[in-house]
């Protein structure tokens, strides 16, 4: 079992978005496994970079739908995305500069942020996307 276990409660109901959420879960699980195995800083930086790039692409997809369907909470949701990207960037920089290691605290932030974001923030747009015709 991974660090984050995917459950049906995390499904939003749109295959493309749910599939991308699963990839994000997999990326965090890979990072947790790498930390557990004691991989070197350079390897961890690469996994964090991959997570960051994939998250940015996923956020761009969601935000495109926000604009397309005139989602009323888009501004606040985009701020959550930007804050996550910035926090991961800081983790990467601190790791690269030798100022920090990837601790259980960092992994818990990633786990908690993603699962809460999906369960609470992302589920809010479901009805707007359905009304817009997304299936």
NORSULGI-V560123 format. One record per residue. N is the residue number from 0. RES is the residue in one small letter. PHI is phi in whole degrees, 0 to 359 (* if undefined). OMEGA is omega in whole degrees, -180 to 180 (none if undefined). Layout:
N | RES | PHI | OMEGA
N | RES | PHI | OMEGA
This chain:
0 | x | * | -179
1 | x | 278 | 178
2 | x | 298 | 174
3 | x | 246 | 177
4 | x | 260 | 178
5 | x | 288 | 175
6 | x | 233 | -180
7 | x | 299 | 179
8 | x | 295 | 179
9 | x | 271 | 178
10 | x | 291 | 176
11 | x | 269 | 180
12 | x | 112 | 176
13 | x | 239 | -171
14 | x | 307 | -177
15 | x | 302 | -179
16 | x | 288 | 178
17 | x | 299 | 178
18 | x | 298 | 179
19 | x | 292 | 176
20 | x | 299 | 178
21 | x | 297 | 178
22 | x | 295 | 177
23 | x | 299 | 176
24 | x | 300 | 179
25 | x | 299 | -179
26 | x | 294 | 178
27 | x | 292 | 177
28 | x | 298 | 177
29 | x | 296 | 178
30 | x | 295 | 179
31 | x | 298 | 179
32 | x | 294 | 179
33 | x | 297 | 177
34 | x | 296 | -180
35 | x | 299 | 180
36 | x | 281 | 179
37 | x | 76 | 179
38 | x | 297 | -176
39 | x | 290 | -176
40 | x | 302 | -179
41 | x | 297 | 177
42 | x | 296 | 179
43 | x | 295 | 177
44 | x | 299 | 179
45 | x | 296 | 179
46 | x | 293 | 177
47 | x | 296 | 178
48 | x | 297 | 178
49 | x | 298 | 178
50 | x | 300 | -178
51 | x | 297 | -179
52 | x | 295 | -180
53 | x | 292 | 178
54 | x | 300 | 180
55 | x | 298 | 178
56 | x | 295 | 179
57 | x | 296 | 180
58 | x | 299 | 178
59 | x | 298 | 177
60 | x | 299 | -180
61 | x | 301 | -177
62 | x | 293 | 173
63 | x | 297 | 176
64 | x | 293 | 177
65 | x | 303 | -179
66 | x | 293 | -178
67 | x | 297 | -176
68 | x | 257 | 178
69 | x | 52 | -179
70 | x | 293 | -172
71 | x | 291 | 180
72 | x | 259 | -176
73 | x | 300 | -177
74 | x | 301 | -180
75 | x | 294 | -179
76 | x | 293 | 178
77 | x | 297 | 177
78 | x | 296 | 176
79 | x | 299 | 178
80 | x | 300 | -178
81 | x | 298 | 180
82 | x | 295 | 178
83 | x | 295 | 180
84 | x | 302 | 180
85 | x | 295 | -180
86 | x | 296 | 178
87 | x | 294 | 177
88 | x | 300 | 178
89 | x | 296 | 176
90 | x | 302 | -179
91 | x | 299 | -179
92 | x | 297 | 180
93 | x | 297 | 178
94 | x | 294 | -180
95 | x | 296 | -179
96 | x | 276 | -179
97 | x | 75 | -179
98 | x | 278 | -176
99 | x | 205 | 172
100 | x | 242 | 176
101 | x | 277 | -175
102 | x | 264 | 174
103 | x | 300 | 179
104 | x | 297 | 179
105 | x | 294 | 179
106 | x | 299 | 179
107 | x | 295 | 176
108 | x | 301 | -178
109 | x | 299 | 180
110 | x | 299 | -177
111 | x | 296 | -178
112 | x | 300 | -175
113 | x | 296 | -177
114 | x | 294 | 178
115 | x | 291 | -180
116 | x | 297 | 179
117 | x | 295 | -174
118 | x | 294 | -175
119 | x | 248 | -176
120 | x | 288 | -176
121 | x | 292 | -179
122 | x | 295 | 179
123 | x | 293 | -177
124 | x | 275 | -175
125 | x | 307 | -176
126 | x | 294 | 178
127 | x | 296 | -179
128 | x | 292 | 178
129 | x | 296 | 178
130 | x | 298 | 178
131 | x | 282 | 176
132 | x | 103 | 178
133 | x | 287 | 179
134 | x | 230 | none
